[in-house]
Amino acid sequence: MVRDIWAAGDMYEPYVGRWSRLVATAFVESLASEDGSRWLDVGCGTGALATAIVAGAHPALVVGIDPSLPFIRYARSGQPDHRVVFAVGDGVALPAGGGAFEHVVSGLVLNFFADPQVAVREMSRAAAPGGTVAAYVWDYAGRMQMLRYFWDAVVALDPSAEELDEFRRFALCQPERLQALFEASGLSGVATSAIEVPTTFAGFDDYWVPFLGGQGPAPGYVAALTEDRRITLRERLRADLPTLSDGSIPLVARAWTVRGMA
């Protein structure tokens, strides 16, 4: 049984949050939205997607829900806009009434639901007729490179950890599976696409230290290692990562998006 920890926003942000904010901005730009729309952000985490919505979509209301109270507190602390409301909530039992939102969205969350089908159906229920239901997830199998390098190094050193690799755990995170999931939920006009953002690390410590924060699958794996094994993994990654002469590490992160109409 794998238990992923999501309890410290200040640890999550330097790990993945700084990159998810770039993806969130591009995701919101890709959705056609009218000024004054109502948005529901399912699994809002530290507020990256909600912040992008406020900045780029001119909403009347953004409601963000997440089961993690510490993440909700972090999101509230960084978002003073009165149009944004964050609350603790469960994505498979949304508190919203049916048809309450023109846009129901989710960022980097679908693969963590025990039953993503239930989650998407709840998202569809919350969407107004003709409204947009959309989500994005990391491309764990390929070009979410900071994680691909990490898990490739882990499995090379410890083949028994292969089933912990997010690529294997989250088979949903592929365009054809996301398409099938949304279509099976009764959404129309389903389409998928890719978003790529640069993830350039200033140096090796900028890459490695966030893995020590314990937030999410990969840092959870690092936290469970003995000190000797942690050092071995660190040095394997130092050798494997593409490092430029100035010490920087230029990577990219790709997310798969999926959207449909309620």
JOGI-V562467 format. One record per run of one state. SS is the DSSP state (hx for helix, st for strand, lp for the rest). FROM is the first residue (numbers start at 1). TO is the last residue. If there is no record, write none. Layout:
SS/FROM/TO + SS/FROM/TO
//
This chain:
lp/1/8 + hx/9/30 + lp/31/37 + st/38/42 + lp/43/47 + hx/48/57 + lp/58/60 + st/61/66 + lp/67/68 + hx/69/77 + lp/78/83 + st/84/88 + lp/89/89 + st/90/90 + lp/91/92 + st/93/93 + lp/94/100 + st/101/107 + lp/108/109 + hx/110/112 + lp/113/115 + hx/116/126 + st/127/138 + lp/139/143 + st/144/144 + hx/145/157 + lp/158/158 + hx/159/164 + lp/165/165 + hx/166/169 + lp/170/174 + hx/175/184 + lp/185/187 + st/188/201 + lp/202/203 + hx/204/212 + lp/213/216 + hx/217/224 + lp/225/226 + hx/227/240 + lp/241/242 + st/243/243 + lp/244/248 + st/249/261 + lp/262/262
//
